[in-house]
Amino acid sequence: MKWFVLFSRCGIFAFLGLSGSALFAEKWLEISPEDLAATECRSDPNAGAEVLYKKIEIDESSLENRYQFRYIRLKVYSEGAVDQQSKVDIFFSRVRTLTGLKARVVKPDGSIHELDSADVHKQNAFRRGDIAVRKASFSIPNLAPGDIIEYQYRLYLAEGYYTPGLYVEFQEKWPIRKIEVRAKPFTYGKAGFKYITSRCDARTLKKGKDSFYEMEMVDLPAFPEEPYQLPDRDGKAWLQFFVVESIKEGDGFWKDQARKLMANTSSQVKPGSKVNAKVKALSSGAGSRDELLAKLYEFCVTEIINSRHCEADELTADQKKKIKRNTPAEKTLERGYGNPYNIHTLFCSMAIAAGFDARIAAVSNRSRAHFTGALENMELALSNRLVAIKRGEEWRFYDPGGKYYQFGALHWKNEGGTALLADKKAAHFIKTELAAAADSRIKQEAEFELDEDGSLSGSVTATFFGHPNALLKQSLIRMSDDKREERIKEIIIEELPDSTIENLVIENITHPFKQAKVTFDVVVPRYAEKIGDRLFVQPSVFQKHSEPLFPSNDRVTDMFFDFRNSEEDSIVIKLPEGYELEEASAPRAFEIPRVMNYDVKLKVNRTKHSLMYSRSVATHGFYYPVKYYKQIKSVFDEKHRQDQHAITLKKSVAGLSSFENEVTSEENPKS
């Protein structure tokens, strides 16, 4: 099943447009006759569209009247681009208010069609932490190749809402002929700011009028939307201003941050009488030191109400107001509730009380960008917190505030990241581990019966482990039972079109540790193709309608997978009476080191008159440079080909007695 569509990341909270002065917002810029007549992109003749002009002006220099103004002029050249650009989405929220949205289409003959405000539709898009992100959408009717789309709008940042940095992203999915940026970053008190750039020349940034920093670039290449891309901050060109409170740089800066982290957290994690008493009580019956640590972890996850999860509905408004980031562990234990950071603090404190060397660690978020040390701002570069505990000569990391992660497991965004330990003297950077493919697994078991018309019916059980388990729970936890069932049915029917689902049961969604499980009965009409007295059957039922992971022959961006993963399918198909195998062939197993293991077996059970199909796939990499695209694509294409393998059943009086128990591939099973 395509369960992984439930786990996809929310869109990055970026905005398609740009920001600027009130005067500039009131008028459209003149369009040259050359731009009206253009029939192809200047820098890339194969591009379906081109951003002719893009202006970004951002003023976040104070905590009042901060705005972003965005202006985009885009020319469409192909029918494919028409389809992609016929609808525009602009994201905003209660802390970024959308105003002054204007849009128009200019035809090659110069005629203009203005957007009617009634054509703009606003709706909820997704949640980012405690903030509900909304989107304003408008469609562009009668868009055709040769047309120019222009739109502009303003976003006001809520008064007093603090942002640690000003981030400007340059590239889009189309080439950009010219982009102008004006930015005035925020500072406070004695703090200052620095800036860094990625994939562009920082030397072009100059201080201009009214203390704005200005930058202009031309002929930026496209950053197309491709499957499994790097996070934008790793792949695109961008500029980042960030607040600094120290003139220290490099190692000196990070040593200072490690000391500050230690100073800020040492009093919070210091065990008191309540923590010591609770650890003593939990120690009873614990065997090894690891077993004790696991008991402390389980207590923090299951007995402390986590304000970021659905159990927080039990809390009163007054209780929620008491939740603060710097709450001591003693107070969190006494209250029995807290935010994820409070739960980390409590677990760290309990581990210290049990005699472990435990500290709070700041860790990078791999879903945003990999850590290089150049972005010298803890809130931006090492934005997440974990608990680090020394086991032997190694430091292990724990995430009790994550709610749905087993003891010792982390959210994928913190795996393979960089963690900075709280320390009085030095900056200790430690790489967090990546979970093995086998630890993040979806196991599907099914028993089907195929009738002589080709219809398939039976029961299915899907069990989730590791990252799929946690992510499935996070995607469903706040839904009602009816909504959960509706969402799961959508996924099943997408994989098995026209199927009928009954007796759907979803288990363990609210339990922090147990494996989520989905069971259901299904009927798939016309699953097998019937031609005359033959049935053509694909044993890999859950991959029958799958598409190649990388459909394009060429690629521009590097490849990035959220986490290593594996799939296990065990399928039994009872064959219709009077049918036998005509072609005794099986899919081909293969192994590509550090990329994929694909193992598949197809057997015949003559006694039960059935096929037994087993399939296991493990993908081991999470990042591949684009120069290896053809090799990686060939591996996933081969997997797709083997998943599409079909066998032929022929009506015969003889049945299956003349065939071997195991159906094997004629090809070499290893490569």
N, C-alpha and C positions, 0 to 999 in steps of 0.2 A: 504494500500500500504506500501511497505518497504521504506517509505520516509527517515527513520532514517539512511539508508546507505549513504545518502548525507551528513550527519552531522558527520560522524566518524572522529576521530582525526587523524591528520597526524602522521605517525610513529615518535617516539621519535628520535631525532637526535643523535643516538648512533651508534657505529660502531662494526661490528662483529669481527674484528680482533684486533691486538695489535701492540705496538711500540717498537723499539729497535735500537741497534747500527748498523753501516754500516757493520762491520765485521760479526755480527750475521746474518744479512739479506742475506749474500751471500751464505749460505750453509743450507742444511737440517740436522736436527739432526738424529742420528742413531735410528732405530726402532728395538726393541728387538724381538727375535723369539717368546717369550711369547705373546707379543702384536699382532704379525702377526697371531698367532694361536688362539687367544681368540675368544670365541663364545658367551659370554654374559658379561654384565657389572658387574664389581666387587662389587660395592656398591648397585646396584639395578638390580637383574637378569631379571626383567620385562621391563627394559628400552630398547627402540628400538635402541639406540645409546649411545655413551659415549665419552666425550671429554677426551682423554687420557692425553693431555698436552695443557696448554694455557700459553703463556707468554705475559705480557704487560710491555712495557717500554715507559715512557713518560717523555720528558724533555721540560718543559715550563719555565725554570729558567731565561730566558731573553726574550727580544722582538725580538730577531734574532735567526734564525736557530732552531726553536722549532719544534719538531717532535713527532709523535707517531709511534711506530712499533708494529705490531701485528702478532702473530704466533699461529696458531691453528692446532692441530692434533686430528681428530675425527674418531672414529671407528663405522661403521654401522653394526648392528646386525639383523635387521628385514626388511621385504619388505616395511612396512609402513614408516620406517625411510629412506629407499632408495628414496621413493617418495618425502619426505620432504627435503632431502639433495641433490637432483639431480640438484638443482639450487642454486647459492650463489649470494647474493646482497651485495655490499659494497658501502656505502654512502660517498659522498665527496662534495665539493663546491669550490667556488672561494677563500674562506678563509681557506679551508683545502684541499690542493692539494694532489692527489693520485699519488704515484710513487711506482715502485719496486714490482708490483703485480706478484706473482708467485703461482702456484698451481699444485698439482699432485695427482694421485691416486696410492696407493700401494696395490697390490693384496696379498692375503694370501700366495702365493708362492714366494713373494718378487719381482715380476715383477713390473715395474714402468711405468706409463703413464703420461707424462708431459703435462701441459696445453699449447696450442698454443695461443700466444697473439692475433691472429686473432679471437679467440673464445670469446674474451671479448667484450661485447657490452655496450656502454655508452649512457645514455639517461636521460632526465629530470625526476625527481621523484615528487617533491612537492616544495612549497615555504615555507620558515620559515622567516617571517617578510620580509625584503628587500633582503634576500639571496635565490637564487635558488639552491635547493639541487638536486644533480645529483646522479645517481647510476651506478656502473659498475657491470654488471651481466655476469656470465659464467655458462654454463651447464656442467654437468659431465656425459658424455655418458657411457653406459654400466656399471653403478654403480650397485653393487650387495652386498648382505649381506656378511660380512667378510672383505670388503674393508676398507682401511684407506684413508681418505681425509686429505690432508695437504695444507694449504695456508698461505701466509704471505704477508704483504704489509706495506707501510709507508705513513703516512699523515703528510705533512708539513703545519704548521700554518702560515698564511700570516704575513709578517714582520709588526710589529706595531699594529697588531690586538689584542686588550686587552680582556682577559678572567678573570673574578673575582675569578675563582676557578678551581681546577683540580679534575675532577670526574672520578672515576674508578668503573665500574660496574662488578661484578664478575660472577653472575649466568647466565646460559643459559637454553634453554628448555630441555637440556640433562644433566645428572649428569657429574660432572667434577672430574676426578681422582686427578689431580694436577694442581695448578695455581701458577705462579710466577709473582710478580708485582715489578717493579722498577719505582719510580716516583720522579721527582725533580720539585717542584712547583715554581711558579713565585712570586717574590717580587719586590717592587720598593721603592726607596727613603728610608724613615725611617719605611716603613711598614714591618710587619712580616707576619707570617701565622700560622694557626692552622689546625688541622684535626679532623674529627669525623668519626666514622664508624657506620654502621647499620648491624645487624644480623651477625656480625663477631667479633673476638676478637682483639681489638686495641692493646693489649699487644704484639702481634706478629709482629708489625711494628717496624723495627729497622733501624738506620742510617747505611748505608753501604759505599761501595767504591764510590769515586767521588761525595760525598754529595747526593747520591740517597737514598731515603727511600725504604726499601725492605720489602716485605711481602710474605709469602708462606702459602698456604692452601691445604689441601687434602680432597677428598671425599665430595665435596660440592653437596648437593641435587639438583635435577632438579628444574627449575622454568618453567614449561610447559606453552605453549600458550593456555589459556582457555578463554572462552567468559566472557566479563565484569570483567576484572581484575583491581586490584589496580594499580595506577601509579608505574612504576618500582622503584622509590625511596622510596616508602612505602612498597614494597613487597620483593625486592631483597636485597642481601648482597652487600654492597658497601663501598668505602672509598672516603672521600671528603677532599681535602685541600682547604683552602680559605684564602684570603688576609685579614689581620687585621691591623688597624692603631691605635689601642688603647689596653692598657693592661687591661681595664675594662672588667668585666665579668658579666653574669647574669643580674639582675635588673639594675645594674649600667651601663652596656653596652647599654641596651635598652632605659634607660632614656637619655643617651647621644645621641642616634640616634634620639629620639623624638625632642630633642632640636636642633640638626643639621637640621632636616627636617623643623622645624619651621624657623630657621635662613635662610635656603636656599630658602624657598618659600615665606616668608613674603613680600619681596620687589616685587616679581613677581605678587602676588595677590592683592597688594595695589591698590585700585581704583583711577584712575586719572580723569581728566575732561571728557575725551571721554567716559569712562565706566559709570561715573555718569550720563552723558547726555543720553546715550543709555538706561540705567535702568529707568530714569525718563520718557522717551518716551514710553517704553514698559509697564510701570505701568498704563498707561491710559487704562481704561476699565477692568483692573484686579480686581476681586472681593476680594476673600479671599487671605491670605498670600500664601497658597498652590497654588492657581491659578497663582499668580505672579511668584512664583518659577518655575512653569511649563512653563510659557511663556519665562522666561529667558533660561531654558533648551532647549526649542524648538528653540529659536533663535540660540543658540550655535551649535545645531546639524544641522539645515537646512540652516543657512546663512553663516557659516564659512566653507570654503573648507577644507576637511580633507585629509591630504597628504597620508594617508594609504588606501584611497578608490578611486574608479574609477574616481571620480570628479577631482582628482589631475592631470588628463590628461590635464585639462584646464590651469595648471600652466606652466610658462616658466621655462627653466633651471635655469635662474638667480633667480627667485622666490623660486625655490626648494632649492637653495644653502643658502638662507637666513633663512631657517627654522632651528632653534636651540632649544634645550630642555629648556634652561633657558630664553626664550623670555618673557618679561613682558606682562601682559594681555592687557595693553594699545596698545602695538605694534601689537599684534595679532588682536585686534579689528580693528585697523587702516588698516592693510593689508587685512583682510578678509580671511586669510588662516593660517593654522598651522598644526602641528602634533597632535595626540591625547592628548599628555601631555599639549600642548599649549591650547587646547580647554578646558581641565579640569581647567587649570589656569584661563582662561577667565570666565568660569562659576562660579568658586569660587569667583573671584573678583566681578562679578556682584551680586552674592548673598550677599557679604559683603556690597556692595553699597546699597543694598535694606534693610539692617539692620539685616541680619541673621548672626549667629555665624557659619562661614564656614571655613574649613581648608582642606589642602591636606592630604590624608591618604595613607600610604604604606600598601599594602594588599598582602596576600599570594596567590599563584596560586595552586588551588586544583588539577589541571590536572598534576602537577609535584609531589607535596608531601604536606602532612598536616604540619602545623607549630607547632614546639615544643619549639622554642627558643634556641635550642642547636646550630644551625647553625648561628653563630654571624656575619653575613654579610648581609647587607640590600639588596644588589643587587641579592643575591641568595635566601634568605629566604622570603623577602617581595618585590618581584620584580615588582609588578604592582602598579599603582596609581589610586586612586578614589578621589572624592570630598565628604567630610563628612560635613553634615549640621545638626545642632541641632534643633530638632522639639520637643518641650515640654521638657521632661526629657530624651529623647532618641536621639541618633545619627543615622541619615539615610545616606545611601551611594548612590552616583549617578555616572554614567559613560557616560557623553556626548561625550567623544572621541570614544566610542564604536560604534557610528553611528546608529546601528539598534536596540537599546534597548529603550523601552518605559521609560518615566519619572519614576524614582525609581526602574527600573529593572537593573540587572547586568548580565554580561556574566556568564555562569554557573561555570567557573573556579574560579570566585571570590565569589560565593555564599558559605555560610557555612565555609568561611575562617576566617582568623584572620587579623584585620586591626590595625595598629599603627597610632594614631593621631599625627599630628604635635603639639607640646606643649613645652612651655618654661621650665616647671618644672618637669613633670612626664611622665611616660610611660603608656598611656591609651590603653590597648588592648581591642578591641571590636569584637565580633563575628558578621559577616555579616549574613543576613537572607537567608534562602533557600526558593525559590519560591514554592508555592503549586503546586500539580500535575495539578490542573485545570487551572493554569496560563500558562502552557506549553502544548498546546493542538493541535491535528490535527483533524479537523472535515471533514468527508467525507459524501457527500450526493449523492445518485444515484437513477435514475429511469431506470429500465431495462424491457425488454420484452423477455420472454423465448418462443422459438418456439417448435413445437412438435418433432423436431430432436435434441433438447437439446442445440441449440445455443442461446447465450445471447447477446443482443445488447441494447445500451442505452447511456445515458449521465452521466457524473460524475463531481462533483465539490469538490475540496479539498482546505480547508482554514487552514492557519497556524497561530498559536498564540504563543507568548512568545519565548522560546528558539528555537523551531523548525522554527519559523518565521525568527528570526535573523540568524540562521545557514544556512537555505535554501538560504537566500539572499547572505550571505558570500560565499557560495559554487558556486553560479551562476553569481555573479555580474560582474566578469571580462570576462565572456564568451560572444561571439557574440550571436545574437538571434538564429541563426541556431544551434550553439553548445548547447545552453540552451535547445532547443526543442529536440535535439538528446539525451541529457542526461536524460531528463524527460521521454522520450519514452522508454529508456532503463530500467528505474525503473518500469514503468507500465508493460512492456512486461515480465520482470522478475517475477512479481506478477501474471500476467495473460498471460501465454505462448500462442503463436500462435495468439495473438489478433491483430486486426488492429485498429490503432489509427488515428482519423481524427479530424479536427477542434480544434487542441490543442491551447489553449490560456494561456499565463503566465502573470499574472498581479502583479503590485506593487513591482517588484523586486528591483527597484532603490529607492523606497520611504522609508525613514527611519522609519516611524511609521505605515503606513497602513499594514494590513494583506496581506501577499502574498497569491495568489489564483491561482489554476491550474484547468482549465476546459477542457474537451475533450469528444468526442464521441468515443465509442469503440464497436467492434464486437468480441465476443469470441466464436469461433466455438467449438461445442461439449463440452460446459461447463458442462451440466448435462449428467450423464451416462444413456443411454437408453438401457433397456433390455426388449424385448417384448413390452408389452403395458404399461410399467412403466418407469418413469423418476426419477432418484435419484439426488436431488438438494441440494446443500449446500447454505443456505441463507447468510452466512457470506462470501460474494464474495471475499473481499480483503484478507481474511486469508486462502483461499482454498489451496494454495500451500505453506503455511508457515511451518516452521520446529520448533521443540521444541527449546526453548531458551537455555536450558541446557541439551544437549543430553547425556552426560556421567553420569553414575551412581556414579562415584567417582570424587573427586576434591581435588586439592592440595592448591590452592590459594584462598584468600578472594575474595568476590564479591563486585564490585564497579560500580555504575551507574552514568553517568555524571550528570543527573538531574532527578527530579521527573517529570512524564509526564502523559498525559491522551490522550485517543482516543475516538472519537464519530463517530459512523457510523449510518446513516439513509438510509435504502435501501428499495425500492419498486420494486417488481418483478411481472409484469403482466404475468399470467399463460396462457399457450396455451388453446384454446377453446377445450372443451370436456375432460379436465383433472380435477381431483379432488384430494384432500388430501386423502391418504390411511392411513397414520399414523400421527395422530395429536399430535406430541410431540415437545417440545421446549428445547433449551439448558437450563442449570441450572445456575442461578445467585448465587454468593457467596460473602462473605466479610471476609477478614482476616485483623484484625486491624494492622495498621502500615506497612502493606505489599501491599495489593491490594483490590480494590473494583471492582467486575465484575458484571455488570447488563445487562441483555439481555431480550428482549421481542420479541415474534413472534405472529403476528395477521393475520387474514384473513379478507379481505374486499370483502364480497360476491357481493356487487353491482358492484365493479370494477374488480372482478375476479382476485384478486392479493394478494400477500403476503406482509406484512409490517414487516420489521426486523429492530430493533434498538439495538444497542450495545454501552455500555460505559465502558471503562476500565481506572482505575486510579492506578498507582503504586506510593507508598508513601515513600519508602525507597531509600537510595542511597549507603549504606554500610552495608554489612553483613559479619561477620566472617565466615570462612570456616566451623566451627563446626556446623553452622546452614544450611549447604548446602542441606541436604536431605529435610528439611522443606521448604526452599525457592524453591527448585526444584519442590517439589510436588505442590506448588501453581501455578507456571508457567506451569507445565504439565497439571494441571486441566484446566487452561485457554485455553491451546492448544486443549485439548479434546473437550471442549465446542465450541470452534471456528470451529471444524471439524464436528459438528453436521449436519446431513443430514436428509431431509424429503423425503417421497416417494409420487409421484404423479401417479395416475392410470387413464387410459382412461375410461371415464364413461359418459353415456348420462345424468346422474342426475346432473352433475356439483357439485357445492359446497354448495348447499342449505341445506344439512343435517348436516353441521358443525357449531360449535360455532364461534363467532367472534374472540375470543382470544384462542390461543394455549398455553397451560401451561405445565410446566415440572411436571412429576409425583414425582420428588424428592423434598426434602425440599429446598426452594429457598435460604435459609440463612444457613451458617455454621460458 
